Amino acid sequence: MIGMAPFEQVIARFWHADEKHGMLPPLTQDMIAAAEGELGVTLPADLLRLLRVQNGGLVAEAWDASPAEANFYAEDHVPFDHLAGIGPSHNAGAVTLLDTPYLVQEWDLPSPIVLLSGQGHYWVALDYRACGPRGNPSVVWLDDEMEQELRLAHDFRAFVEQLASSASYLN
């Protein structure tokens, strides 16, 4: 593993400072309640803390990869260059957490999950299958093309704390 940073250190510099792609309007408690109702799950408090700083968008280069077992993408990590925010599904130009039900059906993904990041053939997701809709979900990598599933972390906080720069994985 490349290294770990405390959640408080990561949250302070998590978002890409110069890029606005995928950023949605500021998060409100009403938006959170509506999203949890629509998705049928309780979202992790630490995810909501990040989304209150900025509601979706590109992740800073310091945190754009997660360690992982060998997969089609790399021998030792998977990409995490953006994090979906909470906003209307099919928002122009940005996938949001609320697009999850459509994308799960479209890509024949397991359920119940909430998609955090990805691009069709692969996803980083909150996995509620073991913990139930009100539990603390693990974070998984789902590769639809290769039919591979990897557990990235036991919960969202642990996932964020293990993020590192994708450049740090290059030899």
ABEGO torsion letter per residue (X at the ends): XAEBBBAAAAAAAABBAABABGBBBBBBAAAAAAAAAAAGBBBBAAAAAAAAABBEEBBBAAAABBBBBBBAABAABBBBABBBBBBBBGBBGBBBAAAAAAAAAAAGBBOBBBBABEAGABBBBBBAAAAEAABBBBBBBBBAAAGBBBBABABAAAAAAABBBAAAABX
